[in-house]
C-alpha cells in the first residue's frame, strides 16, 4: 500500500517528465542540428546585412564552393563564403576568380564589388591544404577572410547557412 506522500511524488514526476523531455530535445536540437546565428558587420554585404538572423545547419558537413559558412577564428565567429576547396589553387586577376587556372563566375557578387588581384602564394601556400577551405566575404574590400587569416580548417567550421529568419522581409533562402 502506497503512502500519500509516495503518490504525490509519482504524480509530480509524471507531470514534470514531459517538460524535461522537451528541454532535453531543444538542447540537443540546438547543439547538433540547427541554431540561430546573427550577422555582425558588413563583410557579407550585399548578400547579408548586419543584424540579420540566419539558421545555421550544424549537421551538414558536405561543404561545396560558394556555401556560406560560420567558423571560429579565435574567440570570434565569422560568416564567409567558401571560394576554394582543398587541393585547389586560387587567383584573382582583373577582378575575376581563377581556380586551378580556370575562370569561375561568381553570380552572387553585386553592385560592381571588386576583388583586388591576389593568389595563394601571397599568403605562403601553393595549394589549399587538405581539410581546409579558402573563404572570402562578399564585400571584398571590407572583409577579414582567408586573404588575411589563411585557409580555414574544417575543424573550425560550425556549419553552413542559406536561410534568413529575421528580418521577416528577407525570410527565406538567400
URURKA-V500080 format. One record per residue. N is the residue number from 1. PSI is psi in whole degrees, 0 to 359 (* if undefined). D_FIRST is the distance of its C-alpha to the first C-alpha in Angstrom with 2 decimals. Layout:
# URURKA-V500080
n=(N | N)
psi=(PSI | PSI)
d_first=(D_FIRST | D_FIRST)
This chain:
# URURKA-V500080
n=(1 | 2 | 3 | 4 | 5 | 6 | 7 | 8 | 9 | 10 | 11 | 12 | 13 | 14 | 15 | 16 | 17 | 18 | 19 | 20 | 21 | 22 | 23 | 24 | 25 | 26 | 27 | 28 | 29 | 30 | 31 | 32 | 33 | 34 | 35 | 36 | 37 | 38 | 39 | 40 | 41 | 42 | 43 | 44 | 45 | 46 | 47 | 48 | 49 | 50 | 51 | 52 | 53 | 54 | 55 | 56 | 57 | 58 | 59 | 60 | 61 | 62 | 63 | 64 | 65 | 66 | 67 | 68 | 69 | 70 | 71 | 72 | 73 | 74 | 75 | 76 | 77 | 78 | 79 | 80 | 81 | 82 | 83 | 84 | 85 | 86 | 87 | 88 | 89 | 90 | 91 | 92 | 93 | 94 | 95 | 96 | 97 | 98 | 99 | 100 | 101 | 102 | 103 | 104 | 105 | 106 | 107 | 108 | 109 | 110 | 111 | 112 | 113 | 114 | 115 | 116 | 117 | 118 | 119 | 120 | 121 | 122 | 123 | 124 | 125 | 126 | 127 | 128 | 129 | 130 | 131 | 132 | 133 | 134 | 135 | 136 | 137 | 138 | 139 | 140 | 141 | 142 | 143 | 144 | 145 | 146 | 147 | 148 | 149 | 150 | 151 | 152 | 153 | 154 | 155 | 156 | 157 | 158 | 159 | 160 | 161 | 162 | 163 | 164 | 165 | 166 | 167 | 168 | 169 | 170 | 171 | 172 | 173 | 174)
psi=(129 | 142 | 160 | 323 | 323 | 320 | 323 | 319 | 315 | 317 | 316 | 314 | 318 | 325 | 324 | 335 | 316 | 324 | 320 | 317 | 318 | 314 | 315 | 318 | 317 | 315 | 314 | 318 | 311 | 329 | 326 | 347 | 289 | 140 | 151 | 151 | 140 | 138 | 126 | 116 | 186 | 14 | 342 | 10 | 137 | 5 | 314 | 145 | 153 | 133 | 348 | 149 | 129 | 162 | 123 | 121 | 104 | 337 | 339 | 102 | 13 | 86 | 134 | 165 | 135 | 4 | 145 | 126 | 163 | 132 | 162 | 136 | 90 | 233 | 347 | 148 | 123 | 149 | 120 | 174 | 133 | 124 | 321 | 142 | 163 | 136 | 354 | 160 | 152 | 140 | 140 | 125 | 125 | 44 | 23 | 142 | 131 | 123 | 123 | 38 | 356 | 133 | 132 | 123 | 142 | 85 | 344 | 343 | 131 | 173 | 39 | 38 | 137 | 143 | 116 | 156 | 136 | 148 | 165 | 325 | 336 | 334 | 13 | 22 | 143 | 318 | 162 | 128 | 153 | 139 | 12 | 162 | 149 | 120 | 147 | 150 | 154 | 334 | 79 | 335 | 355 | 61 | 129 | 106 | 198 | 339 | 336 | 313 | 354 | 181 | 151 | 126 | 145 | 335 | 337 | 342 | 125 | 332 | 187 | 163 | 148 | 22 | 122 | 130 | 344 | 137 | 155 | 338 | 341 | 12 | 128 | 187 | 147 | *)
d_first=(0.00 | 3.81 | 6.59 | 9.55 | 11.70 | 9.94 | 10.31 | 13.85 | 14.68 | 13.83 | 15.88 | 18.57 | 18.92 | 19.23 | 21.82 | 23.81 | 24.04 | 26.81 | 28.86 | 28.63 | 29.77 | 32.63 | 33.77 | 33.84 | 35.74 | 38.27 | 38.88 | 39.43 | 41.65 | 43.82 | 44.02 | 45.04 | 46.18 | 47.80 | 48.32 | 50.78 | 53.88 | 56.59 | 60.31 | 62.02 | 65.80 | 68.51 | 68.91 | 67.61 | 69.69 | 70.60 | 67.66 | 65.06 | 65.40 | 64.09 | 60.70 | 59.69 | 56.14 | 55.73 | 52.94 | 53.01 | 52.02 | 50.71 | 49.93 | 53.52 | 55.53 | 58.41 | 61.06 | 64.33 | 67.54 | 67.29 | 63.46 | 62.44 | 60.14 | 58.35 | 58.79 | 58.53 | 61.74 | 60.77 | 58.52 | 59.78 | 58.46 | 61.49 | 61.90 | 64.85 | 66.18 | 66.57 | 70.26 | 70.74 | 68.73 | 68.63 | 72.01 | 74.04 | 76.94 | 77.18 | 80.20 | 81.04 | 84.69 | 86.24 | 82.81 | 81.73 | 78.96 | 79.98 | 77.45 | 79.15 | 82.43 | 81.39 | 81.24 | 77.77 | 77.50 | 74.94 | 74.39 | 71.84 | 74.48 | 75.94 | 78.47 | 80.83 | 78.43 | 80.35 | 79.42 | 82.05 | 83.45 | 81.10 | 80.28 | 77.79 | 80.47 | 80.67 | 77.33 | 78.00 | 76.56 | 78.33 | 75.30 | 71.77 | 69.72 | 67.18 | 63.76 | 65.36 | 66.52 | 69.34 | 68.09 | 70.05 | 69.36 | 70.97 | 72.85 | 74.87 | 76.93 | 73.86 | 71.25 | 69.96 | 69.53 | 70.51 | 74.12 | 73.00 | 69.75 | 70.55 | 68.52 | 64.75 | 62.54 | 59.83 | 57.41 | 58.26 | 57.48 | 54.20 | 54.85 | 57.13 | 57.35 | 59.20 | 57.30 | 57.76 | 54.91 | 56.67 | 59.01 | 58.16 | 61.87 | 61.86 | 58.45 | 58.62 | 60.26 | 63.31)
